[in-house]
Amino acid sequence: MISLPDLHERLKILGCHTVALQAPEGLKRLLPRLAHDLRHLGYEVIISGDPCYGACDLDLRARDQADVLVHIGHTPVDDTKQVIYEPWPVDGDLAVISDVIPRLNERRVGLVTTIQHIHLLPRVAELIRNAGIEPVIAEPSPRTPCPGQVLGCSFNAARKTGTDEIIFLGTGLFHPIGIQLATRARVFACDPITGRIEEPDADRLLRVRFGLIEKARDAESFGIIVSSKTGQCRSELADHLCTLSDKAYRIMLGEVSPDQLLNLGFPCYVNTACPRLAYDDQVRFSVPVLTPCEFEILCGVREFETYEVDEIP
């Protein structure tokens, strides 16, 4: 899906000779072929083999050995220089939208999706409009440069629709649950690959998170995780959290893994890196990994009733 002539033209305009390539895990197998094609065009190529979880996880070491980093699969979340972004569109069956329309109660509905399906959103809006319902798609923001785009760390596009019902086009329930927590709206998760329609249960997640807060109350110390990755470093937030307890200590990490946390030995961690680590990966960790909001609740400066999903602004 990458247009080699277009990429070649962009590289020529920038005067590039050496190109670094990076892709998330599901797209890494594209890199050898793309490297072969670019070498044929006269470029030296470096392939980034480290794990990659998004545009917040740029391989700057590979970029610094090249003239530019070509990052596949995402759009920019910040203004890091010497990076070319190549999104990877994924098509799907929009019959799932026709199936969800009879379940809608409101005359206005918000539409959001991830970057993989962003090209489908105008067609989704047309289907909704033809059914006599007004589709609402939020304008871009610095972290989500496409209309209606959400990230695992940013549900602002859903919040800005101002609607009581929201359709999420995409796979999985992580994003829909985050959208529900961020907006308190009724959310329909419409999967264009499987055709399934689900309504996420955010209350179940909240019960799990409350249990983790209670489990962490007896912790003798807290490790405040600070990411060294470009789009995940929230140092000021970590500083704030450290002021809430004299038992809190900053930990700088590039890659947050169960082994690393186990080796450090803290009985509880607070995550200021990728928000998905606390929500999606908790089952991989042997001790509680709290969000910043949850740590504030634990320290008594926030009530559980004012719970907010963790996002990176």
Disulfide bonds with the S-S distance in Angstrom:
none
